Amino acid sequence: MGTVEWTPSPADGTGTFVMRTSTALYPFDVVGDPEAAGAVAALGVGEVSLAASYHAVRAVTPRHPRHRIVTAQRSAVYYAPDAPTWSGRYLQPSRAEGKGVRDSFGPALDELRAAGLGVNAWVVLAHCCGTGGEQAASHVTNAFGDSYPWALCIARPEVVEYAATLAGEIVGRFAPDGVELEACGWYGFDHLSAHDKVHAEQLSAAERYLLSVCFCEACAGLYRAGGIDLRHLREVVTGSLRDGDGRPGPNGSIGSVGAEDEIRERLGGDLADALLGVRLAAADRMRRAVVSAVRAAARGRSMFLWLHAQGARHGVGGNVGVDPSEALADVDGLLYGVPADSPAVIAEAASVALELSGRRVGIVVDVLGAKDDGGARLAEMVGDARDAGATDLHLYHAGLASAEGRRILAGLVDGFGS
Ligand SMILES: [Zn+2]
């Protein structure tokens, strides 16, 4: 079930890993439902990834006795931000409101722990709908000058300060067993939102990447320092996007291999590499500031720190593109989305993790909508990732899942260690 001993094959190196499983939950899935924590523990998972700071959401709560649809219009925290901590800061978190929603993180954490579950605080950072409000300068601004009020630009000092303060506050206040950092790096154009009129058919993955490249003053300074001619970069990006009609490329993930080829073709290899280098360095700085705030807030207490990641270095979003060697130098583990990332990506990260003491690689698997085949395809993908070296399975999402989705979830947990 949730925690079993597992010894990797000799080819994987030496040592024994404890296989671990977790499932995502919102605090409002738990608070006000006396059955919730026990029912989640009965799924066999050892841990829960509980949202503490989260983007705007419209969520179904299929089994909650008091509500069925919970809506948060903007990014919010599920606790009361500490006024002295935030006093005078340029960017401020907003507090989630609503019955069973406001300040629900702490009570949900207590109930889950009482049911025997470990709790990871799920902390969403640069994906920040509405945060910044009037301070549009803090948002990612594309090559045309359009601002994205759902994406904070992580090259900006006030954004790094906001992210580090927020993550540190959650750890210092609630002492969770672990932390999962989502959107701890570049966020960009892609954004699931209600009333969206930006169909994938209209923009290829490479075009969406180019629309994610920020041209704010802070980024302009980084480009200049990195030897990139700002005017040339803007002309190439805007020219390429104006030219987009009739050049449909792959429209899957921004991180797909086809997208990377198309980006290099559109920007030229040298410029694409220079741009990626500058952006990765900014993401490394932002992540290190957040990690250092989290470690300081933990005050020496053992606490596992995850980063939601993707294999493509230029990838943007909740799962940020990373070099696993750089990222595992400061976080304890990398969580990759499956099947978005292949077993080869998992194996690369797992080989880096094996060389570092205590580092782990996990996968996040979405069980929603898998009921057509009873979860058989997911079980196969989980098996492939485990064979590639994944030691942790995080399942999305016990709160949103239907009864059948929960049966599939429990089946994947049961099969993970066997
Ligand atoms: Zn910027």
Residues whose N, C-alpha, C, O or C-beta is under 5 A from the ligand:
A	BS01	ZN	C153 A155 C214 F215 C216 C219
